[in-house]
Amino acid sequence: MGAMYHCTGRKGNRPFYLSKICIRIYTADELAFCICENPELLEKDIFTQELIAWLDEECGVTEIAQDLSRCIARDLPLQRFVEAVLDHVAFVSDREKKTILEIVHQSGSSNIIKRRKTHADFYLRKERFAHAIREYEALIEQVDEREKEFLGSVYHNLGIALARQFLFERAEESFRNAYLLDGKKEHFYCYAAAKRLYLPEREYIQQISSFLDMGEDTLKLEEDMKVVDAEWLQSDECMEIENVLSGGDTVEYREWLGRKLNEYKEDYRRYV
């Protein structure tokens, strides 16, 4: 059996939204957990007066709130803010705290461009695609064009975020820019995939055939597309759709469609 810890303070009646980490928290322990899980994303502007007031009033952790207030008043480094929280929770060992503080220190000493990409990559992993797109597009304006490999990775990840929003034409352009910068095959594969997902088949073949030296990559894409199609046909969602459509009951179909649309709307709200 795992160790048991006494909770710090109480659960808030209303959550606090940590916009940089895209999560709602209800307790001081959840704040500490977010810090431990995402130390490379932390910046001093996370620790606002609003957060301090919430910790005091909603969670009853007055000591943490007072320590954070002193950090703001004295304009202390970020590590001291982190310590002010982690010193009061039971589930973080001294060794773990030391590691987290070292990561925070290293992240703070890195340049703003790298930190911004860390944020954008985090949003992409968390499927916060609108946030990620804004960060990547802002980064492109700031990165020196001579940093081809770094800029290529920014364009590539921007393409992924755009594709996940079904913006395939814009995604295609991003992957193409990445490929022109450093010539990596992974960029071309995604460039071809974005084209494949929005162009009519004949037009896609005409355009992609000009890349004579990339025939192996386009063949792999077609093979992968067949695998994905086969997996879809065997999926529970596909079978559910076929069962509803084969039933011939218009009322049942409309009710099912309404439920699915509501699910997709909720997913969309979560992504943006």
C-alpha positions in Angstrom: 0.0 0.0 0.0 1.3 3.5 -0.8 2.0 6.2 1.8 -0.9 8.3 3.0 -0.6 12.1 3.4 -2.6 14.6 5.3 -4.1 17.2 2.9 -2.9 20.8 3.1 -5.8 23.1 3.9 -9.2 22.4 2.5 -10.8 22.0 -0.9 -12.0 25.3 -2.4 -15.6 25.9 -3.2 -14.6 27.4 -6.5 -11.6 26.3 -8.6 -8.6 28.6 -9.6 -7.6 28.5 -13.3 -3.8 28.3 -13.9 -3.8 29.7 -17.4 -0.1 29.0 -18.1 -0.7 25.3 -17.3 -4.2 25.2 -18.6 -5.7 23.5 -15.6 -8.2 24.2 -12.8 -7.1 23.5 -9.2 -9.2 23.1 -6.1 -6.5 22.7 -3.4 -3.0 23.8 -2.4 -1.9 20.2 -2.9 -3.1 20.4 -6.5 -1.1 23.6 -7.0 2.0 21.8 -5.6 1.4 18.8 -7.8 1.2 21.1 -10.9 4.4 22.7 -9.9 6.1 19.3 -9.5 4.8 18.1 -12.9 5.6 21.2 -14.9 8.6 23.0 -13.3 10.0 24.0 -16.7 6.8 26.0 -17.4 6.8 28.1 -14.2 7.2 31.9 -14.3 6.7 34.4 -11.5 3.6 35.8 -13.1 1.8 32.5 -12.2 1.9 33.6 -8.5 -0.6 36.5 -8.7 -2.4 38.3 -5.9 -5.6 36.6 -7.1 -4.0 33.2 -6.5 -2.7 34.2 -3.1 -6.2 35.5 -2.1 -7.7 32.2 -3.4 -5.3 30.1 -1.4 -6.1 32.1 1.8 -9.9 32.5 1.4 -10.8 29.3 -0.4 -8.2 26.8 0.8 -7.4 28.2 4.3 -3.7 27.9 3.8 -2.9 31.4 5.2 0.8 30.5 5.9 1.4 29.7 2.2 -0.4 32.9 1.1 1.6 35.0 3.5 4.9 33.4 2.3 4.0 34.1 -1.4 3.0 37.7 -0.5 6.4 38.2 1.0 8.0 36.8 -2.1 6.1 39.3 -4.3 6.9 42.3 -1.9 10.6 41.5 -1.9 10.7 40.6 -5.6 12.4 37.3 -4.8 13.6 34.8 -7.5 11.2 32.2 -8.8 12.8 29.4 -6.8 11.6 31.1 -3.5 8.0 31.2 -4.8 8.2 27.5 -5.5 9.7 26.8 -2.1 7.0 28.8 -0.4 4.5 26.2 -1.7 6.5 23.0 -1.6 7.7 23.6 2.0 4.1 23.2 3.2 3.0 20.0 1.4 3.8 16.5 2.7 4.1 14.5 -0.5 7.3 16.1 -1.8 10.5 14.8 -0.3 13.6 17.0 0.2 15.3 15.2 -2.6 12.4 15.8 -5.0 12.2 19.4 -4.0 15.9 19.9 -4.7 15.5 18.5 -8.2 12.4 20.6 -8.9 14.2 23.8 -7.8 17.2 22.9 -10.0 14.9 22.6 -13.0 13.2 25.9 -12.2 16.6 27.6 -11.9 17.8 26.1 -15.2 14.6 27.1 -17.0 14.8 30.6 -15.6 18.4 31.0 -16.9 17.5 29.9 -20.5 16.6 32.5 -23.1 13.0 33.7 -23.7 12.8 32.0 -27.1 13.5 28.6 -25.7 11.1 29.1 -22.8 8.4 30.2 -25.2 8.8 27.1 -27.3 8.6 25.0 -24.1 5.3 26.6 -23.4 4.1 26.0 -27.0 5.1 22.4 -26.9 3.3 21.9 -23.6 0.1 23.3 -25.1 0.5 21.0 -28.0 0.9 17.9 -25.8 -2.1 19.0 -23.8 -4.1 19.4 -27.0 -4.7 23.1 -26.3 -4.2 23.7 -30.0 -5.4 27.4 -30.2 -2.9 28.3 -27.5 -0.1 26.3 -29.2 -0.8 28.0 -32.6 -0.6 31.4 -31.1 2.7 30.6 -29.4 4.3 29.0 -32.4 3.3 31.9 -34.7 4.7 34.4 -32.2 7.9 32.4 -32.0 8.4 32.4 -35.8 8.4 36.2 -35.7 11.2 36.2 -33.1 13.5 33.4 -34.2 16.6 34.2 -36.3 16.2 32.7 -39.7 19.8 31.3 -39.4 18.6 29.0 -36.7 17.3 26.6 -39.3 16.9 23.4 -37.3 15.2 25.2 -34.4 12.9 27.2 -36.7 12.1 24.0 -38.6 11.0 22.3 -35.4 8.7 25.3 -34.7 7.1 25.2 -38.1 6.7 21.4 -37.9 4.9 21.6 -34.5 2.8 24.5 -35.8 1.8 22.3 -38.7 0.7 19.5 -36.2 -1.4 21.9 -34.2 -3.0 23.3 -37.4 -3.7 19.8 -38.7 -5.3 18.8 -35.4 -7.7 21.7 -36.0 -8.4 20.4 -39.5 -6.7 23.5 -41.0 -4.9 21.3 -43.5 -3.9 23.9 -46.1 -2.2 26.0 -43.4 -0.6 22.9 -42.0 0.7 22.0 -45.4 2.4 25.4 -45.7 4.0 25.0 -42.2 5.4 21.5 -43.0 6.7 22.8 -46.3 8.5 25.7 -44.6 10.0 23.2 -42.1 11.2 21.0 -45.0 12.8 23.9 -46.9 14.7 24.9 -43.8 16.4 21.7 -42.9 15.3 19.0 -45.4 14.2 16.4 -42.9 12.1 13.6 -44.2 9.6 13.8 -41.3 8.6 17.3 -42.5 8.0 16.1 -46.0 6.0 13.2 -44.9 3.7 15.5 -42.9 3.6 17.9 -45.8 2.4 15.2 -48.1 -0.1 13.9 -45.5 -1.6 17.4 -45.1 -2.0 17.6 -48.9 -3.5 14.2 -49.0 -6.2 15.1 -46.4 -7.7 18.0 -48.3 -6.9 17.7 -52.0 -8.9 15.5 -54.5 -6.9 12.4 -55.2 -6.0 13.3 -58.8 -4.8 16.8 -57.9 -2.8 15.4 -55.0 -1.0 12.9 -57.3 -0.2 15.6 -59.8 1.3 17.9 -57.2 3.2 15.3 -55.2 4.6 13.6 -58.3 7.0 16.5 -58.8 9.0 15.3 -55.8 10.7 12.5 -57.7 13.2 11.7 -55.0 10.4 11.3 -52.4 8.6 8.4 -53.9 9.5 6.1 -51.0 8.0 8.5 -48.5 4.7 9.0 -50.4 4.4 5.2 -50.8 4.8 4.8 -47.0 2.1 7.5 -46.5 -0.3 5.5 -48.7 0.4 2.3 -46.7 -0.1 4.1 -43.5 -3.4 5.6 -44.8 -4.6 2.1 -45.6 -3.8 0.9 -42.0 -5.6 3.9 -40.5 -8.7 3.2 -42.8 -8.7 -0.4 -41.7 -8.4 0.5 -38.0 -11.3 2.9 -38.4 -13.6 0.3 -40.0 -12.9 -2.0 -37.0 -13.4 0.7 -34.4 -16.3 0.9 -32.0 -17.3 4.3 -33.2 -17.5 3.2 -36.9 -19.6 0.2 -35.9 -21.8 2.4 -33.8 -22.4 4.7 -36.8 -23.2 1.7 -39.1 -25.7 0.3 -36.6 -27.5 3.6 -36.2 -27.7 4.1 -40.0 -28.8 0.6 -40.7 -31.6 0.8 -38.2 -33.7 3.1 -40.4 -35.2 4.9 -37.4 -35.1 8.6 -38.2 -35.9 9.7 -34.6 -33.2 7.4 -33.1 -30.7 8.7 -35.7 -31.4 12.3 -34.9 -31.1 11.7 -31.1 -27.8 9.9 -31.6 -26.5 12.6 -33.9 -27.5 15.3 -31.3 -25.5 13.4 -28.6 -22.4 13.1 -30.8 -22.5 16.7 -31.9 -22.6 17.8 -28.2 -19.6 15.5 -27.5 -17.7 17.1 -30.3 -18.6 20.6 -29.2 -17.3 19.8 -25.7 -14.1 18.5 -27.2 -13.7 21.6 -29.4 -14.2 23.9 -26.4 -11.6 21.9 -24.5 -9.1 22.2 -27.4 -9.5 26.0 -27.9 
